[in-house]
Amino acid sequence: MRLSREKIDEILQNVNIVDVISKYVRLKKSGANYKGVCPFHSEKTPSFMVSPSKQIYHCFGCHNGGNAAGFLMEFHKITFPEAMKELAAELGISIDLEDVKSYDKSDEYEPLYDLSAKTAQFFMESLDKNPAARIAVEYLQGRRINQASVKSFMIGYSPGNNTLIDFYRKNNLSIDTAVELGILGKSESGSLFERFAGRLMFPVFSPSGRIIAFGGRIL
């Protein structure tokens, strides 16, 4: 009997990601989140953040991030079914590896998740490095939103001028998938355009901690 997607999401939502990661990384409270030295690359200043409210982790040094299952997969170099079995055990649930094999990396939604994650990273780096993002930085400062919160919520900026389209093409990412997700649009003539150009960007997370959409604020 295969484990349903709903059951997998339930396990990921109910497991405590701080407890899971604390077994391998020394975490310290930092506001509403937790911070530690990243286990995936060498660093002296902690840039590894864990958000208990969103049940996700993200390193702002090497950009590794995801949910509790993703952490175990990356840390132990194990498969998704093996990670899910370990998380289920945390909740006192016994499952068979065969039950979750259909939700490994071959899952039909994985390309959408992957593109969303890479798009979020592009927006975050644009906020940090693109000169056009100055208006967004000033807006955040005016609202007294500090850098810790910006990083925690993965806030970014969409600079426009086809920079996102160029990013997709340079990295061989699917334009069609971006259109399907509503990140890009197509005019009647077939020309591509960036729907969120010039906006402050906020990723929308699923209960299991994966980015599934974006919201944008006009500045």
Order of alpha helices (4+ residues) and beta strands (2+ residues): alpha-alpha-beta-beta-beta-beta-beta-alpha-alpha-alpha-alpha-alpha-beta-alpha-alpha-beta-beta-beta-beta
